[in-house]
Amino acid sequence: MKPFDGCVIGHVITLKLAQEEDAEFIWTLRNDPRYNAHLSATTGTVQDQKDWIRRYKLREAEGSEYYFCIFRNDDGTPCGTVRVYDVRNSQFTWGSWILNENKPAKAALDTALQVYNFGFDVLGLAKSVYDVRKDNDRTLRFHDRFGGLRIGEDAGNIYYEFPLQRFREVEPTHLKAFASGKRLSQ
């Protein structure tokens, strides 16, 4: 495991652990119909979002969940969220992934690389398991292209597994998308 200061810095974006002051941005993003079609429904106010973040911070302190705001590296503009959760038994799940119109080019690829580097290198876990709703074609295509392994499905979801070894196999190919080709740092 590597030391972790609350930020994961990549090529075009940085993941920073969500704070109460991020509540308005998160609430606005999660309640925007352009971005929330495949997420759990939200209700309430910005204050309710602050309260949720306060409760989430307890799970973060336990090491079972990490909720990140995504920021552009070039100018610090917030452009999304992603969550790493169900951290247990040497595995993690990730989701609550939103990138808005302010995202830089290659933000989706960089986010996925950083999430996996966080789970595998920072947390020291062995695999990621996650599901994608069947009607979320764009995200299904992304995970298939990235190298996720489909392990099952039900009426509404496709289930994936992504072991550390698989990540190490596909990581060099994905890193070629960035001019520098350098490995992401924490």
C-alpha positions as CSV (number, residue, x, y, z in Angstrom):
1,M,0.0,0.0,0.0
2,K,1.1,3.5,-0.8
3,P,0.6,6.6,1.5
4,F,-2.6,8.5,0.6
5,D,-3.1,12.2,1.2
6,G,-6.7,12.4,-0.1
7,C,-5.8,13.1,-3.7
8,V,-5.0,10.8,-6.7
9,I,-3.3,12.8,-9.5
10,G,-3.5,11.6,-13.0
11,H,-2.8,12.9,-16.5
12,V,-5.8,15.2,-17.0
13,I,-7.8,15.0,-13.8
14,T,-7.4,14.7,-10.1
15,L,-9.6,12.8,-7.7
16,K,-10.0,14.5,-4.3
17,L,-12.0,13.1,-1.4
18,A,-15.4,14.8,-1.2
19,Q,-15.8,17.4,1.5
20,E,-18.9,19.2,2.9
21,E,-18.0,22.2,0.8
22,D,-18.5,20.1,-2.3
23,A,-22.1,19.4,-1.5
24,E,-23.6,22.0,-3.8
25,F,-21.6,20.8,-6.8
26,I,-22.4,17.1,-6.0
27,W,-26.1,17.9,-5.5
28,T,-26.3,19.8,-8.7
29,L,-24.5,17.1,-10.7
30,R,-26.6,14.3,-9.3
31,N,-29.9,16.1,-9.9
32,D,-29.1,17.0,-13.5
33,P,-31.1,14.8,-15.9
34,R,-28.3,14.9,-18.4
35,Y,-26.2,12.8,-16.0
36,N,-28.3,10.9,-13.6
37,A,-30.3,8.5,-15.8
38,H,-28.3,5.5,-14.6
39,L,-27.7,6.5,-11.0
40,S,-29.7,5.9,-7.8
41,A,-32.4,8.6,-7.5
42,T,-31.7,11.5,-5.2
43,T,-34.0,13.8,-3.3
44,G,-33.6,16.6,-0.9
45,T,-31.6,19.7,-0.7
46,V,-28.0,20.8,-0.7
47,Q,-28.1,20.6,3.1
48,D,-29.2,17.0,2.8
49,Q,-26.2,16.4,0.6
50,K,-23.9,18.0,3.3
51,D,-25.5,15.7,5.9
52,W,-24.9,12.7,3.6
53,I,-21.2,13.7,3.2
54,R,-20.9,14.0,7.0
55,R,-22.3,10.4,7.4
56,Y,-20.1,9.2,4.5
57,K,-17.0,10.5,6.2
58,L,-17.5,7.9,8.9
59,R,-17.4,5.1,6.3
60,E,-14.3,6.8,4.8
61,A,-12.6,6.7,8.3
62,E,-13.5,3.0,8.5
63,G,-11.9,2.4,5.1
64,S,-15.0,1.0,3.6
65,E,-15.9,3.8,1.1
66,Y,-14.2,6.7,-0.7
67,Y,-16.2,9.3,-2.5
68,F,-14.2,11.6,-4.8
69,C,-14.9,14.8,-6.7
70,I,-13.1,14.9,-10.0
71,F,-11.3,18.1,-11.0
72,R,-9.5,19.2,-14.2
73,N,-5.8,19.3,-13.8
74,D,-5.4,22.4,-16.1
75,D,-7.6,24.8,-14.2
76,G,-9.1,23.0,-11.1
77,T,-12.7,23.1,-12.4
78,P,-14.8,20.4,-10.9
79,C,-16.1,18.0,-13.5
80,G,-17.5,14.9,-11.9
81,T,-17.7,12.3,-9.1
82,V,-16.7,8.7,-8.6
83,R,-17.1,6.4,-5.6
84,V,-15.1,3.4,-4.4
85,Y,-17.2,1.4,-2.0
86,D,-17.8,-2.1,-0.5
87,V,-14.1,-2.3,0.3
88,R,-13.8,-5.7,1.9
89,N,-12.4,-9.2,1.3
90,S,-9.5,-7.9,-0.9
91,Q,-11.9,-6.3,-3.4
92,F,-13.8,-3.1,-4.1
93,T,-16.6,-1.8,-6.2
94,W,-16.7,1.5,-8.0
95,G,-19.6,3.6,-9.4
96,S,-21.5,6.8,-8.9
97,W,-19.5,7.9,-11.8
98,I,-20.5,11.2,-13.4
99,L,-18.5,13.4,-15.8
100,N,-20.1,16.6,-16.9
101,E,-19.6,18.9,-19.9
102,N,-16.5,20.5,-18.2
103,K,-14.5,17.3,-18.4
104,P,-11.3,17.4,-20.3
105,A,-10.6,15.0,-23.2
106,K,-9.7,11.5,-22.0
107,A,-11.3,12.2,-18.6
108,A,-13.2,8.9,-18.6
109,L,-10.0,6.9,-19.3
110,D,-8.0,8.8,-16.8
111,T,-10.7,8.3,-14.1
112,A,-10.8,4.6,-14.6
113,L,-7.0,4.3,-14.5
114,Q,-6.9,6.3,-11.3
115,V,-9.7,4.4,-9.6
116,Y,-7.9,1.1,-10.3
117,N,-4.5,2.6,-9.2
118,F,-6.2,3.7,-6.0
119,G,-7.9,0.4,-5.3
120,F,-4.9,-1.8,-6.3
121,D,-1.9,0.4,-5.3
122,V,-3.1,2.6,-2.5
123,L,-5.6,0.2,-0.8
124,G,-3.7,-2.9,-1.8
125,L,-6.7,-4.8,-3.0
126,A,-6.7,-7.8,-5.4
127,K,-9.8,-7.1,-7.6
128,S,-12.7,-4.9,-8.5
129,V,-16.2,-6.2,-8.9
130,Y,-19.0,-3.9,-10.3
131,D,-22.2,-3.9,-12.2
132,V,-23.5,-1.8,-15.0
133,R,-27.2,-1.4,-15.9
134,K,-28.0,-3.1,-19.2
135,D,-29.6,0.0,-20.7
136,N,-26.4,2.0,-20.0
137,D,-24.8,1.2,-23.4
138,R,-22.1,3.8,-23.3
139,T,-20.7,2.6,-20.0
140,L,-21.0,-1.0,-21.0
141,R,-19.0,-0.3,-24.1
142,F,-16.4,1.6,-22.0
143,H,-15.9,-1.3,-19.6
144,D,-15.7,-3.9,-22.3
145,R,-13.1,-1.8,-24.2
146,F,-11.2,-1.1,-21.0
147,G,-10.9,-4.9,-20.4
148,G,-13.5,-5.7,-17.8
149,L,-14.4,-9.3,-17.6
150,R,-18.2,-10.0,-17.8
151,I,-19.0,-12.7,-15.2
152,G,-22.8,-12.7,-15.2
153,E,-26.0,-10.8,-15.7
154,D,-29.6,-10.6,-14.4
155,A,-32.6,-8.9,-15.8
156,G,-31.2,-5.4,-15.3
157,N,-27.4,-5.6,-14.9
158,I,-24.2,-6.9,-16.4
159,Y,-21.7,-8.0,-13.7
160,Y,-17.9,-7.5,-14.1
161,E,-14.8,-8.6,-12.4
162,F,-11.4,-6.8,-12.9
163,P,-8.5,-8.5,-11.1
164,L,-5.2,-6.7,-10.4
165,Q,-3.4,-9.0,-12.9
166,R,-5.9,-8.1,-15.7
167,F,-5.3,-4.4,-14.9
168,R,-1.5,-4.8,-15.2
169,E,-2.0,-6.5,-18.6
170,V,-4.2,-3.7,-20.1
171,E,-2.7,-0.7,-18.3
172,P,0.2,-0.1,-20.7
173,T,-2.2,0.0,-23.7
174,H,-4.4,2.6,-22.0
175,L,-1.5,4.7,-20.9
176,K,-0.5,5.1,-24.6
177,A,-3.5,7.4,-24.9
178,F,-1.6,10.0,-22.9
179,A,1.3,11.7,-24.7
180,S,3.7,11.3,-21.8
181,G,3.0,7.6,-21.3
182,K,4.0,8.0,-17.7
183,R,2.4,5.9,-15.0
184,L,-0.2,7.7,-12.8
185,S,1.1,8.9,-9.5
186,Q,-0.7,9.3,-6.1
